Amino acid sequence: MKLSLITLLASSSTSIDAIITLVSILAIVVIIFSVVLRAVNQTYIIGYIFTGILLGQHGIGVVKDEESIFLLGELGIILLLFFIGMEINLVDFVKRWKVAVVGTLAQISLSVLIVVIIGHFIDWNFARSVVVGFVIALSSSAVVIKLLQDKKLINKRVGKNVLSILLAQDVALVPLLIIISQLGGKEQSMQSLVLMIVGAVIIVSVLIYIYIKGTLHIPFAKRIDRDHELQVFMAIFLCFGGALFTLLFGLSGALGAFVGGMIINSVKETGWIHDTLHSFRVLFVSFFFISVGLQIDLDFLQHNLGIILIVLLVVYMTNHFLNTIILRMFSSNWREAFLGGALLAQIGELSFLLSSTALSLGIIQEFAYKFTISLISLTLIISPFWIGLTEKLIDISAKRKLTRLKRQHTLSQK
């Protein structure tokens, strides 16, 4: 008995040492990448992905327990969508429902149509083409919202329009997952379907109530406002409680956190939540993007770099063009629409979930999954540079227009 206890303690000590070592290495590498990226005015997300690539089994192999990182990353997605929900004013979103709903439906439909046509010529089955179309249609809320905040665009018209589309895309994740399940031959029982419908009805009812009321109040708000420890646990409950609620109805936990964030946005006594959970968000979101980097197979990337870069360029050009046209149709001028198209051109983090679901159902195979993971990751890495290039093109165009107007004015005076 004593020997077993000593062995257990020794084993636990070894595990604790390994965890401390891993966390320390992760922190050092993230700091190094982040300092370099901040010097060139790029988002930390790229640094997180590079950290995963470097330390994963396809890099120097420091990270052995990838499953734990993935689980922490899932918590990161829940926190991320909770914070995204907190940025969304439901009344303001309803005012922009056309650009959000029509824009998202058009983006998904056109993406699927393009991939189905291409898939027809390269012998892809219909299910695989639809999944890939879904994957490339979703943009990255994490990257875009961070960039909108950094560029002080989040409260401007282009920022609000882009946020509306991102919100609609996040909501669309649930039906997309259901469609993929059906394409993969996964039959839903009547009980699970009823549960999902009931959950969806409750969520819609809550959102309608928020829209009608405008402002909500929580009990004991003054007591909570004076107690920091209580704030921490209350904030965690509001975030993960929403996730648990939707999970009970067979829906995405991230969706529940997202709706929870929207509820918080309408509660005026909860300004402390942002500060309370911000550190948790930074930590767990970093784990999510590190887990993305861990999945990138450098050998696979090297052997298929040519075709990946071609598809990458096609995705960026297609998404940029489609979103520019969509935004231009709904009150944006060409400058705003072109910038908004660049902001939405990358493939989003939620597409990883679509890809992994399709892999588990046998719709795509290991090669297609690795290809998709590499493609999504590269679009996230390139996104800030693509947006920066777009801004420079817009500035050049504006300067040329100004020069032309000055010249015309000078000639008219003569």
N, C-alpha and C positions, 0 to 999 in steps of 0.2 A: 504493500500500500504506500509506504514511504517512498520507495523507489519510483513508483508510478507518479507520485506527486512531484518528485524532483524532476523527472523526465518532462512532465507537463509544463512545469515552471521554466525549464530550460528551453523547451520548444516555444513557449509564449515569449520568452525573452528574445529568442532568435527572430520571431515574427515581428516583435516590436522594433527590434534593431533594423530589420529589413524595411519596415514601413517608414521609420524615421529617416533612413538613408534615402529611400525613394522620394519622400516628400522634399527633402533637402535638395536633392539633385534636380527635381522638377522645378523648384523655386529658383535655383541658380540659373538654370537654362532659360526659363521664362524671363527672368530679369535681363539676361544678356540679350536675348532676341528683342524684348520689348524696348530696351534702351536704343538699340540700333534702329528699330522701326520707327520709334517716336522721333528720332533725329531726322528721318526722311518723311515725317508727317504721315505715317501709315498706321492703320488700326492694329491693336494688340492681338486681334483674332488670328492674324497671319502668324504671329509669334507662337501662339498656342499650337497651331497646326504643325509648324516647323519643329516644335518641341516633341510632339508625338512622333513625327517622322524620324527624328534623330534618335530618340530613346527607345523606339519600338523594336520588334523582332527583325524588321527589315532595315533597321539602322544599326546602332551599336548594341542593341539587345539588353539595355538596362532594365526596362519594364518587362517583368515576367507575368504578373497577374493583371492581364488586360481586362478580364471580366469585371474586376472591381472598379477600374477606371470607367468602363462603359456604364455601370450602374450609377456611379456618381455623376456621369454625364447626363443620364436620364433625369436625375434630380435637377441638374442645370437647366434642362429644357423646360421643366415645370416652373422653375423660378424665372427663367427668361420670359416665358409667355405671361406669367403673372405680372411682371414689370411692363411688358408690352400692353397688357390690358389696362394698367394704371395710366398709360399715356393716352388712352382712347376716351374721348368724350362722346358718349353715345348720341347725344343730341346733334353734335357737330357731324358725326358719322352719318346719321340719317339724312342730313342735308346733302351729303355726297354719295348717296346710295347708288346713284346711276353709274358714276365712274367706278365705284367699288365692285358692284355686282356685275354690270355689263362688261367692265374691263376684265374681271377675273374669268368670267365665262368665255369671253372672246379669246383670252390668252390660253386657257386650257384647251378649248375646242380647236383653235388653229394649230397649237403645238401638237396635239394628238393627230390632227389631219396631216400635217407635214410629215410626222414620223411614220404614220401608216402608209403614206405614199412611198416614202423612202424604203420602208420595210418590205413593201411589195416587190421591189426590185432586188433586194438582197435576201429574199426568202425568210423573212421573219414571220412568225405566226402573229395573228391579230392581237392576242393577249400581251405578248412582249412589246409590240409596237405601242399599244395603249399605255402600258406601264411607263415606258420611256418617255412618251408624250407627257404624262402626268409629272414625271420627275423633272423635266426641263421647264415645266410651266410655273413652278413655284419659286419665288424669290426669297432672299435671306432677310428675315426680320432683324436678326442679330446684327448683321453687317450694316444694313441700310439705316436702321434707327441710330446706331452709333455714329455713322457718317452724317446723318441729318443733324444730330446734336452738335457734332464737332464743327459743322459748317453753318450752324445757326439757321437752319432751314426748316426746323421741325414745326414752327408756328407760322410759316409762310404758306402761300397757296400751293406751291409745288410740293412742299413737305406734307401738307394735309392730304392732298390727292394721292400721293405715294403711300402714305400711312393707311388710307382707306382701302387701297388695293391690297396691301399687305394683310390687313385685318380680314378682308374677304377671303384671301388665299388661306389664311390660318384656319378660318371656319370651314373652308372647303376640304380641309384635310380629312375630316371624318367621312363624308360621302365617298371621297377618293379611295380611302382604305376599304370601305364596304364594297365598292366596285371591284377592287383588286381581289378581295376575298372571293367574290363571285366568279371572277375570271379564272381563279386558281382552283375552282371546284369545291371551295370550302362552303359547305351548306350551313346556314344559320338556323337554329331551332326556332320554332314559333315563340317560345318563351323569351329567348334572347332578343328577337326582333321586337317583341312587345316592350321589353325593358328599354331597349334603345329608343324606341318611339316615345315612351313615357318620359325618359330622361330628356330627350330633345324638346318635348312640349314644355316641360318644367323650365328648361333654360330659356326658351323663347318667352314664356310667361314672365319670368324674372326680368328679362331685358325690356319687355313692354312696360312692366311696372316701373322700372328705373326711368324709362323715357317719359312716362306720364308724370311721375313724381318730381323728376329733375334732381332733387337733392334728398339724400337719405341721412339718417342719424343712427348711431349705435348707442346702446345703453352703457352707462358708466364711462362715458367718453372722458369726463373730467378726471375721474380716478385713474384711468389708464394713462392720460396725458402726463401725470405726475410720477408715474412708476416705470422706470426704464426696463427693469427685468420683466415686468408684466407685458410691456410693449413687445419685447422679443418673442415671447411665446404666443401672444395674440396675433402677431404678424405671421408667424409660422403656421398657426392654425388657419388663418384666413386664406393663406396660399395653398397649403396642402390639404386643408379641409375641402376646398373646392375640387381639387384633383381627386380626392377620395370619393366625393359625391358622384362625379361622372363615371369613375371606375366601377362603382356599384351598379350602374346602369349599362355597363358594357361599352361605354364611350371612352375617348381618350382622356387620360388624366391631365395632359397638357391643356386640353380644351377647358376643363373645369377650372384650372388655375387661371387661364386667360379670362374666363367669365368672372372669376373672383376678383381679378384685377380691375375689370370694368366696374364692378360693384364698388370697389374701393374708390375709384375715380369720382363717384357720385357722392361719397361720404366726406363731408368737409372737415370732420374732426380727426382725420387720419393722416395728416401730413407727415407724422413721425414714422410711418411705415417704410417710406422710401429710404430714409437714413438707417433704420433698424436692419433692413434686409439687404442693403446694398452690398455689404461685404460678403454675405452668403452668396449673393448673385454672382459677384466677380469670381469667387472661388469655384463654384460648381459649374458655371458656364465655361470657365477655363478648362475644367475636366472634360466637358463635352467636346470641345474643339481639340483637345489633346487626344481624346479617344478617336476622333476623326483622323488625325495624323497617324495614330497607331495602325489604322487599317490600310494605309497606303503602302502598297508593295512596290518598292523602288525598282526591283528587277522587272516586274510587270510593266511599270511605267516606262522604263528604258526600252524594252523590247517593242512597245506599242506606242511610242511617243509620237510618231508621225501621224497616225490615224487619230490619236487623242487630240492633238493640236488642231487638226482639220475640223473635227467635230466641235471642239472648243470655240473655234472661230465662227463656225456656222451657228452655234447656240447663241453666242454673244450678238452676232449680227441680226439673227432672227428675233431674239427677245428684245433687243434695243429698238428695232424697227417696229415691231408689233406694239410695244408699250408706248412708243412715241406717238403712233397714230391714234391709239386709244385715248391717251391723255389730251391730244390735240382736239379730239372730237368733243371733249367735255371741258370747255372754258379755258383751257391752258393755251397760252400763246406758244409759238414754235420754239422759242428759247427754253421755256419751262418744260415743254413736252419732250424736247431732245435731252435735257438734263434728267428729267424723270425716267425716260427710257433707259438711260445709262445706269441710274440707281437701281432699276429693276432687272437689269440684264443678266445678272448672275443666277446660278441655281442655289436654292436655299437649303438650310440645315434640315428642314422637315422632309426633304427628298430622301435623306438617308433612311428615314423610317419607311418610306414607300419602297425603297430598294430592298431593304432587309425583309420586309413583309413578302415581296414578290419572290425573293430567294427562298424563303421558308416554304412557300407554296409551290415551288418548282416552276414558276412562270419564267424566271431567268435562271441561268446556271452560274457557276462560279466565275467564269470568264466575264460574263456580262456584268456581274455584281462588282468585280474588281474594276472593270472599265468605268462603271457608273460612279463608284467611290472616287476614283482618280479624277474623273471629269468634274464632279461636284466640288471636290477639294480645290482643284486648280481654278475653277471659276471664283471661289471665295477668295483665294489668294490674289488673283488678278484684278478683282473688282475695284479696289481703291485706285489702282493705276488706270483702269479703263475710265473711271469717273473723272480722274484728274485730266486725262487726255481730252475727254469730252468738254470739260470746262475751258481748257485752253482753246479748243476749236471754237467754242461759243464766244470767247473773248476776242479771238482773231476776227471772227465774223462781225462782231459788234464794232471793233475798231475800223474795219474796212467800211462798214456802213456809215460810221461817223465821218470818216475821211471823205467818202463819196458825197455826203450831204454838205460838208463844208465846201467842197469843190463846186457843187451845184450852186450853193449860196453865193460864192465868189463870182461865178460866171454870170449869175442873174444880176448882180450889182453892176457888173461891167456893161 
